Structures are given as structure tokens and as C-alpha cells.
Amino acid sequence: MLVNGKWSAEWHPVQATDKQGGFVRQTSRFRDRISSDGSTEFAAEPDRYHLYVALICPWASRTLITRKLKGLESLISVSVVEPLLSEQGWRFGDYPGADRDSVNGAEYLHELYTRADADFTGRATVPVLWDKKTGTIVNNESADIVRMLNSGFGGLADNRINLYPECLREEIDALNAQIYPRLNNGVYRAGFATTQISYQQACNEVFEQMDELETRLQDGRTFLLGERITEADIRLFVTLIRFDAAYFGLFKCNLRRVRDYPLLNRYLKSMLSVSGVRETVNIDHIKQGYYSIKALNPNGIVPAGPDLSDYGF
């Protein structure tokens, strides 16, 4: 991590632990907003903003999917870091599907954090929404970025899809409040647990949530809230698409796979059929990235499976 703007020690996935040895995620530091009405210093403008992402990262993938669905590809440029986690965290480079940093010329993502704040202390995480005009980080919280991309660009975006419609906000917020701690972050709580009791609690919650979602889909609905896609679907999808490939094995969430849930399996295929979604998924980056975490996989051996051909990969 960075300490007062200086890189300190080798990268390690466990950011903090609670009293039971459970994984605690860092709170995002940069929380500014883009607006189309002039209410913030960051105005919605073409070619002003740049998105830094990792294709292994579910939080970053949320923002990539939203950028696609809202038709913002020509307005917001993107750089993809390499999937293999280095001793200095995320790195730009020439791994297939990754990029060099064409905006700032950084070698490591943490350099962007110290450009935005020379004394920054904390972890350099993705996604990062960068303002090319002022040369700083607008936001590094995926939930904020998703909502900005959904509504912060006004008429510059494709507004045929609204991922957070007023009439569904209460239901979306309620779903997010369940899915995030128990499943999205639950798999990490299981994988990075440092005690048996914290692992067991997290693992139980992961599968309780998946069981509840399977029941929710029993009425034949296409998406979580019916026949229209919302941000709740994006938040669920990015975890499900990584589950069998990484979380089942590496994170010890091995009671059941997504494919063992008939309705979640169908739901995952439906999400992959939404225009633009599949393009944001790179299974090679996902496997290479997760299995490069030395704390969980010291020898760096990447498994040959699973067979994901039924999903088109």
C-alpha cells in the first residue's frame, strides 16, 4: 500500500481484519461526482474522462458494463491493467488484453493515486475514474461510478436504459444491501478469512444468498426485478461470472457451483446475452489474476478448468 505517498512493502490482499479474523475491505477515498447540470466541478464533457480498470476485478467490471450499456465508449476512454498482480500491485503492460497507460504514462496504478494526492495513504484500487482536464482522480468507488455513468452524462449518454429508475430504487437498494455483504464481498470474506470461524460464517452467507436468489427466479423473470435490467443485475453478474472460475476453488466457496443452480445458471446466460456485457468478460484475465495471488496460491499454478464452453468461453 501507499504510506504518505510512498510505496510500502509487497502487495497483500488482506487489507484489515476484524476481531474474529475476518476480511475487512478498505473504504474508497475519492468520492467526487460528474454532473450534466453544472452542480459539481466535474462537468459532463466528451473525451474528458478516463477509466482505469482490471478485467479480473468485479468492481471495475461493473463500470465497464455500465459504460457499454449507456453508450459512453466514445466519450470515456479506458486503460486495462495486467491481470498478474505484481509486488507493487496493479501494473500497466503488454499482457494480451491489457494496455500501457496512454494518458499519464504510469507504470503502476499507485502512481495515479500519488499524482492526485502526493501524501496519499491507502491501497491503490480499481476502478479509477480520472479527469484528464484537471489531472486528478474523480472517484474510485465503483458504486458511485456506476450511478454517475447511468445519470451523470445527461443527453451525452444513451438513455434508453436506466439502471436506477426512480420507481425501482427502493427495491434495488434493498437487493444491493443483501447481495453486497453476503455474496459480492462474501466470497472475499471467505477467501481471505484468517480464522476458521470467520471463513465458515462467510461461506454460509454466500450460499444462503445464492439459495435465496435461486428462489427469487422461480417465477421465470429474466432479471432480478422483472424484465428490465438494473444496476442490481450488474452487481450480481460480475460475481456469478467469476464464481466457478475462481471463487469455487481458490476462495474455498466450494459447496456448489453456479451451474448447480438451474435458475442462476439460466440467469447468467441471459446476462451474457445482453448486448455489450460479454465483451467486458475476459476469463483468461480472471483466472490468471486471481491465481497470481501469492497469499492464496504460492506456486502460481493456474488450473486447466473449469469448462465454461456452455457459457461461450
Stockholm file with secondary structure:
# STOCKHOLM 1.0

chainA/1-313         MLVNGKWSAEWHPVQATDKQGGFVRQTSRFRDRISSDGSTEFAAEPDRYHLYVALICPWASRTLITRKLKGLESLISVSVVEPLLSEQGWRFGDYPGADRDSVNGAEYLHELYTRADADFTGRATVPVLWDKKTGTIVNNESADIVRMLNSGFGGLADNRINLYPECLREEIDALNAQIYPRLNNGVYRAGFATTQISYQQACNEVFEQMDELETRLQDGRTFLLGERITEADIRLFVTLIRFDAAYFGLFKCNLRRVRDYPLLNRYLKSMLSVSGVRETVNIDHIKQGYYSIKALNPNGIVPAGPDLSDYGF
#=GR chainA/1-313 SS CEETTEECSSCCSCCEECTTSCEECCCCCCBCCEESSSSSSEECCTTCEEEEECTTCHHHHHHHHHHHHTTCTTTEEEEECCSSCBTTBSBCCCSTTCCCCTTTCCSBTHHHHHHHCTTCCBCCCSCEEEETTTTEEEECCHHHHHHHHHHTTGGGSCTTCCSSCGGGHHHHHHHHHHHIIIIITHHHHHHTCSSHHHHHHHHHHHHHHHHHHHHHGGGCCSBTTBSSCCHHHHHHHHHHHHIIIIITTTTCCCSCCGGGSHHHHHHHHHHHTSTTTGGGCCHHHHHHHHTTCTTTCTTCCCCCCCCCGGGTC
#=GC SS_cons         CEETTEECSSCCSCCEECTTSCEECCCCCCBCCEESSSSSSEECCTTCEEEEECTTCHHHHHHHHHHHHTTCTTTEEEEECCSSCBTTBSBCCCSTTCCCCTTTCCSBTHHHHHHHCTTCCBCCCSCEEEETTTTEEEECCHHHHHHHHHHTTGGGSCTTCCSSCGGGHHHHHHHHHHHIIIIITHHHHHHTCSSHHHHHHHHHHHHHHHHHHHHHGGGCCSBTTBSSCCHHHHHHHHHHHHIIIIITTTTCCCSCCGGGSHHHHHHHHHHHTSTTTGGGCCHHHHHHHHTTCTTTCTTCCCCCCCCCGGGTC
//
